[in-house]
Amino acid sequence: MNPFEQTIQSTRSRARTGVLTTPHGKLSTPFFMPIATRGAVKTISTFDLDRLGTPILLSNTYHLWLRPGLDVLRARGGLHHFMDWSGAILTDSGGFQVFSLEGLRKLTEEGVKFQSHIDGAPLLLTPELCMEIQRTIGSDICMCLDVCTKLPATREAIQGAAEMTTRWAARSRIAFDVLRENSFNPGALLFGIVQGGVEKDVRRSSATSLMEIGFEGYSIGGLSVGEPFEQACDMLDELDTILPRTSPRYFMGGAQPHEILGYVKRGIDMFDCVLPTRNARHGHVYQFVHDDLTRPDFYQVVHVTNERWKQSDQPLIDEQRYVVDVELARYSFGYLRHLFSVQEMLGARLATLMNLRFYFELMRRIREGIEQGTV
Amino acid sequence: MNPFEQTIQSTRSRARTGVLTTPHGKLSTPFFMPIATRGAVKTISTFDLDRLGTPILLSNTYHLWLRPGLDVLRARGGLHHFMDWSGAILTDSGGFQVFSLEGLRKLTEEGVKFQSHIDGAPLLLTPELCMEIQRTIGSDICMCLDVCTKLPATREAIQGAAEMTTRWAARSRIAFDVLRENSFNPGALLFGIVQGGVEKDVRRSSATSLMEIGFEGYSIGGLSVGEPFEQACDMLDELDTILPRTSPRYFMGGAQPHEILGYVKRGIDMFDCVLPTRNARHGHVYQFVHDDLTRPDFYQVVHVTNERWKQSDQPLIDEQRYVVDVELARYSFGYLRHLFSVQEMLGARLATLMNLRFYFELMRRIREGIEQGTV
């Protein structure tokens, strides 16, 4: 049974709404996932995520493998129980982290050998082990281990990485299905990852060969790594003609609000991004400026550390819609600025709640816009 | 009208329960105040303090004077509004902070000259200015500016400091009363601070002369600075014979749970302490071991960073009594240990909520023990 159902196709763009059914909830697409790399979204708990109405979070295979480790995750019955989270969990494969590590790293057909960033211990991550880890985490949406190439790279290198990613995806599909019965979360979904840098034909053949293997959804990796927004859009336009409209599409990697809107219009259903949480810790806060999302200036990023907020009694949010708003509506920008100026951690925390709320509200407005024919 | 009313006198000790009426609530004594030095209890918001059932918090005159500054506090209508706190606020005078600062410091009859710890700017804090700052903060319970002596000191130095503290207290009383009409919080209370180190006769004369001026309550300063617990108890025994039973008594400075119990038995009504919040940030968590407070081992301090908690699925709290428990009951010691091991700020936050909950529950059990004749 296909876990994804498209509900409304925009008449203005290739944007669409849909429902993705996971063992931990039916998720309205397009959606946004906050990042809980090590089993926690920085500064906030799953109690807070509930108050934000969070449908799904993203965690990291590589980091959870090292700490708390598979023994703990196995004994606790998986990450949902460990962090007391009843929503859905997507795990990325850890490939990006492993290929980003400093130090020696050896890539073979079998997998990737590297050293733990914690104690330097030699490790070998294979597509099969990557499935076993994600099955132990109990993730709802798992990613195949992919080969990430550092850019700039030659066309040959990009093509080689994409082809190895496909061969690993085939092994991942088998391992994932074999492990189903012994998993905390047998109904989990597996996504393949389209690679190919900014080479259109490599992207095309990557997508085509993954579709031949068959996955519950398709991730688009290797973008959002410094290339211009327009180039990412070109790749999405290309892939839109190939990837099945019957499957969800996940744009991996960060995106500013206006970029998310642009990608949604090119048929993307799922997003994650470290920006709302990381920016929050620097006192950078997202705010809607106009209800009309078609205006290029529909939002702004405010630096609350700025002197101009010192005397502000403007509340942190201007209307109450989410459970967390009962808390956020109590405080002013002046108080938030004070917290940053005296280095109180509460500042980072309140800004994190504000920014996640903004991204969730952004997705809600985008879904509404698709339904109303404005996106 | 006396804002303090004693309700029950223990039959086993000089412990008592009572009610202290402030402009922001009737407070059951003995009570504990969490420390919000710079207008925030570290890692938590006033929303969280409400969930903990916090009746009163402590903030700091010196720190708020420098940041956010009197202009901001004045424009916002005081600290209650600035941090959205409807409970009571006690402010210490800032004397302890000023006398603890490194660098040049000049003490005269007028006040104390020193340099800002932020930008080195020369500042003069007088008893009158200290009242003006606390009136601008809108504190419910204000402290007179006192002279703190670094120990060890000669008897003459200790006596001199105590006498100057009394002369400053007389000036403070006048300034405080004059400022009443133009305050955000005209019904605030003023406490005098008994000094005198561990010299009994100096303590006696300090208390007597403060009582002649007349205050709504009496603070005991200059203890909890490294002297043995028994010596602090000796001073409290001495003062118990002098201080009026019709007024509340505030023990200034930190105390471990068993010390708080000991001080309550010597007639103390009010406490603050940085230990629950500071220890939390190091992963040290307070726990009750026995219901019977008379047992010397009625509590323990657990180091959650220890390996032994790695596989623990024990919930952070063992019964639900406070609003915040809905959140705390969700997480295990194993998860908390993981958060500390991967340096997630959420660990410090959850431990802070746990430790404050412990101190509030300690005070509740002490009050219950007084009522039931067991303390």
Contacts between the chains, C-beta under 8 A, distances in Angstrom:
chain1	res1	chain2	res2	distance
A	38	B	338	7.8
A	38	B	342	4.2
A	38	B	344	6.2
A	39	B	335	7.6
A	39	B	338	6.3
A	39	B	339	7.9
A	39	B	342	7.6
A	39	B	344	7.9
A	40	B	339	5.9
A	40	B	342	7.9
A	40	B	344	4.5
A	40	B	346	4.9
A	42	B	344	6.6
A	42	B	345	6.4
A	42	B	346	7.5
A	43	B	345	4.9
A	43	B	346	6.2
A	43	B	349	7.2
A	44	B	346	6.6
A	45	B	327	6.5
A	45	B	330	7.7
A	45	B	331	7.4
A	45	B	346	5.8
A	45	B	349	7.7
A	45	B	350	6.9
A	46	B	330	6.8
A	47	B	326	7.4
A	47	B	327	4.1
A	47	B	330	6.3
A	63	B	342	7.6
A	67	B	338	6.8
A	67	B	341	5.9
A	67	B	342	5.5
A	68	B	310	7.1
A	68	B	334	7.5
A	68	B	338	4.7
A	68	B	341	7.5
A	71	B	311	7.6
A	72	B	310	6.2
A	72	B	311	6.2
A	72	B	334	6.6
A	72	B	338	7.4
A	75	B	311	5.7
A	75	B	313	7.8
A	76	B	313	6.3
A	76	B	332	7.6
A	76	B	334	6.7
A	82	B	332	7.6
A	82	B	334	7.3
A	82	B	335	5.7
A	82	B	338	7.5
A	83	B	331	7.7
A	83	B	335	6.2
A	84	B	330	4.0
A	84	B	331	6.0
A	84	B	335	7.6
A	310	B	68	7.1
A	310	B	72	6.2
A	311	B	71	7.6
A	311	B	72	6.2
A	311	B	75	5.6
A	313	B	75	7.8
A	313	B	76	6.3
A	326	B	47	7.4
A	327	B	45	6.5
A	327	B	47	4.1
A	330	B	45	7.7
A	330	B	46	6.8
A	330	B	47	6.3
A	330	B	84	4.0
A	331	B	45	7.4
A	331	B	83	7.7
A	331	B	84	6.1
A	332	B	76	7.6
A	332	B	82	7.7
A	334	B	68	7.5
A	334	B	72	6.6
A	334	B	76	6.7
A	334	B	82	7.3
A	335	B	39	7.6
A	335	B	82	5.7
A	335	B	83	6.2
A	335	B	84	7.7
A	338	B	38	7.8
A	338	B	39	6.3
A	338	B	67	6.8
A	338	B	68	4.7
A	338	B	72	7.4
A	338	B	82	7.5
A	339	B	39	7.9
A	339	B	40	6.0
A	341	B	67	5.9
A	341	B	68	7.5
A	342	B	38	4.2
A	342	B	39	7.6
A	342	B	40	7.9
A	342	B	63	7.6
A	342	B	67	5.5
A	344	B	38	6.2
A	344	B	39	7.9
A	344	B	40	4.5
A	344	B	42	6.6
A	345	B	42	6.4
A	345	B	43	4.9
A	345	B	345	5.9
A	345	B	348	7.4
A	345	B	349	7.6
A	346	B	40	4.9
A	346	B	42	7.5
A	346	B	43	6.2
A	346	B	44	6.6
A	346	B	45	5.8
A	348	B	345	7.4
A	349	B	43	7.2
A	349	B	45	7.7
A	349	B	345	7.6
A	349	B	349	7.4
A	350	B	45	6.9
